[in-house]
């Protein structure tokens, strides 16, 4: 398992943003599918290959699901395609810092989201905010 980066400002390694999108996330059963649709459009427009696009959509789905289920009220998804990476951020109003659940039983249907993020993202972390937090991850494109 990679170390979770808790930073006051998430790292930005000087990559320039080629394309980006923002999406307000209302607490709804439709939120995940709306986020997936918006991201697929972004990645198609940015000409991101299918494997990277699928992985980034899965990562975003996990971040969005956590924010909607564990946050309070609305959240926001920010996605950026940069020169060498995709950066995903989900901001919500909960101040609880998420941790991977390592005690998930084989037959449990829930509780693996952060383990997936940890396994698939190039790096991820949590940026505490005065009014909540931003959970972010990056997927390298090379």
C-alpha positions in Angstrom: 0.0 0.0 0.0 1.3 3.5 -0.9 1.5 6.2 1.7 -1.5 8.5 1.7 -0.4 12.1 1.2 -2.0 14.5 3.7 -1.0 17.9 2.6 -2.2 21.4 3.1 -1.7 21.9 -0.6 -1.8 18.9 -2.9 1.3 18.6 -5.1 1.2 20.0 -8.6 4.3 19.1 -10.5 4.2 21.9 -13.1 2.1 20.1 -15.7 0.0 22.4 -17.8 -3.7 21.6 -18.0 -4.9 20.7 -21.5 -8.6 20.2 -20.7 -10.6 20.3 -17.5 -14.2 20.0 -16.2 -16.0 20.7 -13.0 -19.2 19.0 -11.9 -21.4 19.8 -8.9 -22.4 16.6 -7.1 -25.8 16.4 -5.6 -26.5 13.6 -3.1 -28.4 11.3 -5.5 -28.4 7.8 -6.9 -27.7 9.4 -10.4 -24.6 11.2 -9.3 -22.1 8.5 -10.2 -23.5 8.0 -13.7 -23.6 11.8 -14.4 -19.9 12.0 -13.3 -18.9 9.0 -15.5 -20.6 10.5 -18.5 -18.9 13.9 -18.1 -15.5 12.3 -17.6 -15.9 10.0 -20.6 -16.7 13.1 -22.7 -13.7 15.0 -21.3 -11.3 12.1 -21.9 -12.6 11.4 -25.4 -12.2 15.1 -26.3 -8.6 15.0 -24.9 -7.9 11.8 -26.8 -7.0 9.8 -23.8 -6.6 6.1 -24.6 -9.3 3.7 -23.5 -7.4 1.9 -20.8 -6.4 5.2 -19.1 -9.9 6.6 -19.5 -11.5 3.5 -18.0 -9.1 3.6 -15.0 -9.7 7.3 -14.4 -13.4 6.8 -14.6 -13.2 4.0 -12.1 -11.1 6.1 -9.8 -13.5 9.1 -10.0 -16.5 6.8 -9.4 -14.9 5.7 -6.1 -14.1 9.3 -5.1 -17.6 10.5 -6.0 -19.3 7.6 -4.3 -17.4 8.2 -1.0 -18.2 11.9 -1.1 -21.9 11.4 -1.7 -22.2 8.6 0.9 -20.0 10.0 3.6 -19.9 13.7 3.0 -22.6 16.1 4.1 -24.6 17.7 1.3 -23.2 18.6 -2.1 -19.7 17.9 -3.3 -17.7 18.9 -6.4 -15.7 16.9 -8.9 -12.7 18.7 -10.6 -11.0 16.7 -13.4 -8.0 17.9 -15.4 -6.1 16.3 -18.2 -2.6 17.6 -18.0 0.4 16.9 -20.2 1.6 13.7 -18.3 -1.4 12.9 -16.0 -5.0 13.0 -15.2 -5.8 14.7 -11.9 -9.1 14.1 -10.1 -10.3 16.0 -7.1 -13.6 15.6 -5.1 -14.3 18.2 -2.5 -17.0 17.7 0.2 -18.0 19.4 3.4 -17.0 16.5 5.7 -13.8 17.0 7.8 -13.4 13.2 8.3 -10.2 12.1 6.6 -10.8 8.8 4.8 -8.6 5.8 5.4 -8.5 2.5 3.4 -10.6 -0.2 5.1 -8.2 -3.1 5.4 -10.7 -5.2 7.4 -13.1 -6.0 4.5 -14.2 -9.6 4.4 -14.1 -11.5 1.1 -17.9 -11.5 0.7 -18.5 -7.8 1.7 -20.0 -5.8 -1.1 -18.7 -2.5 0.1 -15.6 -0.9 1.7 -13.0 -1.4 -1.1 -13.1 2.0 -2.7 -9.9 3.5 -1.2 -8.1 0.2 -1.6 -8.9 0.4 -5.4 -7.7 4.0 -5.5 -4.5 3.0 -3.7 -3.9 0.2 -6.1 -4.8 2.0 -9.4 -3.8 5.6 -8.9 -0.2 6.8 -9.4 -0.6 8.8 -6.1 -3.5 10.1 -4.0 -4.1 12.0 -0.9 -6.3 14.2 1.2 -6.2 18.0 1.4 -7.9 19.2 4.6 -9.9 22.4 4.2 -11.5 24.7 6.7 -14.9 23.7 5.4 -14.3 20.0 4.6 -11.7 18.2 2.5 -10.6 17.4 -1.0 -9.6 13.8 -1.8 -7.5 13.7 -4.9 -5.7 11.2 -7.1 -3.5 11.3 -10.1 -3.1 8.8 -12.9 0.2 9.1 -14.9 -0.2 9.0 -18.7 2.9 7.4 -20.0 
